Amino acid sequence: MKIALLRRLSSAAAFGSLLMLSIPAFGAESTTGQPVTFSKDIAPIFQAKCQDCHRKGTAAPMSLITWEEARPWARSIKERVVTRNMPPWHIDTNVGIREFQNDASLSAEQAGKIVKWVDSGAPQGDPKDMPVAKTWSNDDEWQMARKLGAPDMVIKSSAYTMPANSQDQWWKPLADIPVTEPRWVRAVEIRPGTVAGRKITHHALAHLVQDNDPDAQKYSDAPGGARSPNEAGTLMEWAIGKSYDEYREGTGKLLLPGSHIWWDIHYHAVGETIRDHVELGIWLYPKGQEPKHRTYLVGFQSVSREGARLDIPPNSVVMQDGYNVLKSAARLENFQPHMHLRGKAMSMEAILPDGSTQMISNVDRFDFNWMTNYIYTDESAPVLPKGTIVHIKTWFDNTASKKGNPDADQWVGWGDRTVDEMAHAWVNVTYLTDDEYNQWAATHKKTTTTSRRGGN
């Protein structure tokens, strides 16, 4: 008991130290004699990192396409950049994996240029220096279509009417999957059916129901191997900050004849009556092309679903541990923390069979408004042996200082409502054989620091 207490205290202290270190110092890389202008220096940064959301016709509060649009927001932009609130990339860059396919963060040099631009009066510069404008897809177009073309099939939930004023609602209809033979999935994308629907859709899960699936319970984490909606059958989870999953070459998900999508859609009221549905786009491998590995979306838990171990007192910061054993060697493809309004931080580390630990990723400033999915590159994705314990640590902040906390004087437990709490990491897991893991281990050096549990 004393050892566990000391570990919790030391973990909390370490987290505090990491948080202090995670705010980078800006400006050192950009302190040259050359002036920083919007046209030459800032517009390319906004184009690469910001304009996907900050343009006309999107939910963002301002457009950052032109100098005239961006200039009135200059000081607000600087504040958001310095505090790492924008772009919404909240992973701790001081520990764990640092290479991601979808890295939306600013480099220290880019952030420094923005700070210097604002501090020098946000000058426009020569309009001739502006980069060629990007062409953006419409909101009613699929994001994956840019790469893979139109989806092979689109599955829609039945519509639901959300009242203007209401408690949170969960809509769980079934939808058929129109396949008459086994087909492998290479990518999936979920989106609300209309622009108005984006206002009320908190998140949406597309569970895969396949009664004839021989592997359905193979890697289940449920007690006794029982089936649960959060095991291998979940195709995808959508939330603000995540649109699609594209599986690595040689991996995919399997659809069988007679399959269904069991939707689990969380709606919340926004002061106006809105009727909407959710859509799932599916891109298939060509017929006869079967990937070598099957990928499963797993919810690695930090809090039991029954909520028995989650107890957040008023005006307190608490930490929660969850342990998940890999029943086979595996590659972890991504890290997507999921918490609610009191969520503060979440880390994922591997406790290896030899007792050493490997920090994989740490989101040190979780923001409920952005359920960002951090996708590892082919080389950085962690490959772990059978018997590894995936350790999920979660911090909850139930104090008045936590932005968005509805009431710091309330006790908080587990629940589906936004004002309740939960904690798990959505991770696409590709399981490997022991031989495949040994071959990988023989050709890859350790790229992250490990430490012996209980050591210095």
N, C-alpha and C positions, 0 to 999 in steps of 0.2 A: 504493500500500500504506500509506504514512504517513497519507494523508488518510482512508482507511478506518479505520485504527487510532484516529486522533483522533476520528473520528465515533463510534466505539464507546465510547471513554472518555467523551466529552462526553455521550453518550446515557445511559450508566450514572450519571454524576454528576447529570444532570437528573432521572433516575428517582428517585434517592435524595432529591433536594430535594423532588420532588413527593410522595413518600411521607411526608416529614416534615410537609408542609403539609396532608396529606389528613385528619389526625385533628382534627376541629373542636373548638373550645372551647365547652363547654356551660354553660348556666346564666345567661348574660347576659340572655337574652330572658325569663327567668322569675323574675327577682329582684324580684317585687312583694311588697307587704305581705300579699297574700292567701295563706292556707294551701293547699297542694296536697294533695288527697285522692284516694284510689282511686276512690270512687264518682263524683265530679264530673269529675276531670281525667284520671286514668290509665286507667280502664276504657274510655272512648271511643278512646284511642290503641291499647290492646291489641286492641280489637274491630276496628279498621281495619287494623292492621299485623301482629298476632301470632296471633290466635285461629284463623285458618284452619288453622294447624298445631298450636297449643298449646290443645288441648281433649281431652276424654276420647275414647278410641278411636283416637287417632292415634299416630304413632311418636315424637312429642315427649316428652321426659322429664317434663313437668309440664303441667297445665292452667292457663290464665290467665284463666278465665272469671269467677271470683269472687275477692273479697278474701281469703277463707279459703284458697283454693288458691294465690294469688300471693304472699301475705305471707311464707311461709317462704323464698321464693326471691329476696327483694328485693335483697340485696347482690350475688347472682350476676347478677341482671337488670341492675343498674347497671354491673357490670364488662363485661358483654357489649355494652351500649349504648355506653359510653365508648370501647371499643376497636373499635367498628363491626363486631363479629362477629354481632350480631343487630340487626334483621332481616338475613337473608343477602342483602345488596345491596352488592357489593364494587367498584363502579365508582367511579373517581376523579371527584369532582364539581367539581374545580378546572379541568379541561380538557375540550375537546371538547363533544359534544352533552350537554345536561342535561335534556332533556324526553323522558319515556318513558311509553308507555301503561300499563305494568305496574309503575310505580315503587313499590317496597316499602320504600323508605328512610324513616327518621325525619327530619323537619325539625329544625333546631337548636332551635326552640321546644319541639317534642315531646320531644326528648332531654333538654333542660334541665328540663322538668317531671318526667320520670322520675328524674333525678338528685336534684332537690330533694325529691321525694317520699320517696326512700330515705333521704336525709340527715336528713330531719325525722322519721324513725321509721316511715315507711310507714303513715300513718294511713288508716283506712277511710273516715271521713267519714260523711255521712248516707246510708244505703242508699236513701232516696227519690231521690237524685240519680243513681242508676245508669241508664244508657241502656237502651232496650228491647233485650232479648236478640235476637241474630241467629238465624236458622234455617239450619242447616248441612245440606248434602247428605251422604248416606252415602258411605262409601268405595267402594261398588260402583256409584255413579252417575257418569255422565260429567260432567266439569266444563263442557264446552261446551253441555250440555243446558240449563243455566240460561238461556242466551241463545237457542239455536237449536232446542231440543227434542231428541228422540231422534235419534241418527245414522241416516242413510239406509241404511248398511250397516256391519256389523262383521266384520272379517276376523281370524281367529285363527291363530296359529302352532300347529304340532303341539307336544305337551307334551314336556318334558325333565325327567329326574330328576337333580338335583344331589346328589352324595354329601355326607355330613357333612364329610368331610375330603378335599380334592382340590386340584390345581392349578386355575387359572382355566380355564373351558371356554367355547367359542363354538359356538352352535347356529345353523345356517344352512339351515333348511328353506324350501321354496317353498309359496306359497298362491295359489290362483286369485282373480282379481278378477271378480265376477259382473256384468259389463256387456256388453251386446250392441250398443251404439252409443256413439259418443264422448260422454263426460260430463265436465263441469267441476267441480272440487272447490273449495269455498269455505272448508273448515276440516277439520283432521285432529287426532286425539288418540290417544296411545298410553298404555297402562297395563299393568302386570303383571296376570295373570288373577286372582290371589288376594292376600289380605293377606300370607300367608306368602311368596308369590313376590316381594314387595317387598324381602324380606331378602336375596335372592340375586341379584336382577337389577341388575347394575351399570349397563348402558345397553342400548338396543335401537335398531337402525336398520331402517327399512322402505324398502328399495330398490325402485324401480319398474322392472320389466323389460318393455319394449315393443319388440319387434323391428320392428314396422311404424311406428315413430315417426319421421316425416321430420325432426324437429328434434333428434333425440337427440344428434347430434354438433355441433350448431350452435355451442354455446358451451362445448364441452369444453375443459378445461385440460390434458388428458392429452397426452403427446407424440404429434405427428402426428395429433391429433384422434381417437385411439383411445378407445373407450368404457371408462369406469371406473365403479365403483359410487358414487364420490363426486361424480359430475357431475350433470347435470340430472335424472337419474332418481331421485334420493333424495327420497322423499316427506317423511320426518321422522326426526329423531333424538330419542329420549327418554332423559333421565337425571334424577336427583334435582334438583329445582329447575325442571324444565320439563315441562309436561303436554300442551300443545296449540299449534297454529299456526292462526290465523285470518287469511286473506289480505285485503288492503285491497280496498275497493270497486273493481270493474273489473279485478281480478286474480284468478288462480287457477291450479290445476294440472290437467292434462288426462289423463284415463284413456281408453284405447282398447280395443276388443274384443280378447280374447286376452291381456290383461295379467296379470302375476303380481306378487306381493310376494315379494322375496327377503329373508328375515329375516336379520339379523346380530345375534344376542343374546349379550351377554357376561354369563356367570354366575360368581359366586364362592362358595366354601364358607363356611358360617357355623356349623358344628358340629352341624348336624342335617340329615337327609335331607329334601329338599323337591322335590316334583314340581309344575311349573307351566308356563304358557304365557304368551304376550304377545298383547294384543288391539289392533287398530287401528280406531278409529271414524272414519267418513268422512261428512261433510256435503256434499251436492251442491247446485249451482245448479239451479233449475228447468229442466226440459227446454226446449230452445230458447233459453235465456239463456246467451250466451257472453261472458265478460269480454273486455275489449280486450287485456289483456296476460297473458302466461304467466309465472309466477314459478318460479324454480329454486332449490333448496337447494344451495349451493356450499360446499365445504370449502376456504376460502382457507388455503393452507399456509404454515407457518413452518418446517417441517421436511419434507424429502423423505420419501416413504413408504418408500423403500429404506433410509433412515436413514444414508446415506453422509455427510451433513453434520452429524449429531447426535453429539456426543462430549462427555459431561459428566464431567470428572475427579472423583475423590473430594474431598470437603471444599472445594468451590468453588462460586461463583456465576457462571453464564455467560449470555450473551445470544445469541439466534439471530434472523437476519433471513430473511424470506420475501417474495418479490415476485410479484404476480399481476396480469396485464394484462387490463383490461376490453376485450373485443372489440367492444363496443357501448356506447353510452350506457346508464346504468343508475341505478336507485334502490336503495339498500341499506336493507332493511327492519328489520334487527336486528343484534345482535352477541352471539354466544355462544361464549366461549373454551372450548377443550377441551384439557386437559393431564392429567397424572397426579400422583403424589405429590410430585414435586420441582417442580411448576409453581408459580411465584412471581407472575408478572404477565404480562399481554399487552396490547398496544396495537394499534390499527388506524388507520392514517393514509392519506390519499390524496396521491399525488404526481401533480399535474395535468400535462397536456401542456405547459403554459407553464413548467414547472419549479418552480412554487410547491408548497408542501405544506399540507395541511389535516388537523389532528388530528381524528379522528372520535370515538374512544372509547378509554379506557384503564382496564382492570381492574388496579388497583395492588396488590391483596391477594387473589390467586386462592385459592380454597378448594376442594380436590378433592371435598369432601363436598357441594358445592352447584354444579351446572352451570347457573348462572342464565342465563336468556335475557333480554337487554335489548332491548326492542321500542321502536323510535322512534315518536313521534307522527307524524301525517300531515304536519305542518308541519316537524318537525325531521329527518325522514328525509333523509339526504344524497343529492343527485342529482348524478351525475358524468358528464363527457363521455367519449366513446370514446377509448381510449388511456390513460386514467388507470391508474396503477399502485397497486394496493391493497397497502400495505406492512404486513406483520404482524411485529411485534417480540415476542419471547418471552423471559422471564427464567426460568432454572431455579436453584433453590437446593438444592444437594446437600451441605448442612452439617448438623451435629447440631442446630443451632438451628431447623431447619425442622420444624415440627410434622408428625408422621406419616411422616417419612422413615424407611424401614425399616433403612437401613444407609448412613451417610454415607461409609464407607470403600470403597464399591463404585463402579467405573466404570459409567456408565449410557449406554445407546444407545437407538435407536428400537426399539419393539416393542409388541405388543398387550397384553401382560400389565400388570397394575396396577403392578408393580415396575419395568417398563420406562417409556419416555417417548415422547411424541408431542406435536405442537402444531399445531393448526389452529383457525380460527374458522368456526363454522357460521353462514352468512349467507344469508337468503332474498334473492335478487337478482331484481329486475324489470327486464328489458331494455327500452330505449326506442329509438325512431328518432332520428336526428340532428335532424330537424325538431321532434320532441317535446322534445328537450333544449333546443334554441334557444328554443322558446316558453317553456319553464320559466325559462330563464336571463334572458329579457327581462322577466319579471314578478317575479323574486325577487332580493332583495339578498343579498349574502353575509352570513351570520349568524355565521360563525366566522372567526377570524384566520388568515390564511395568511402564509407566510414564504418568501422566495426561498431555495432550496437553496444553501448556501455563503455566505449573507449573515450579517449580525450578528444 
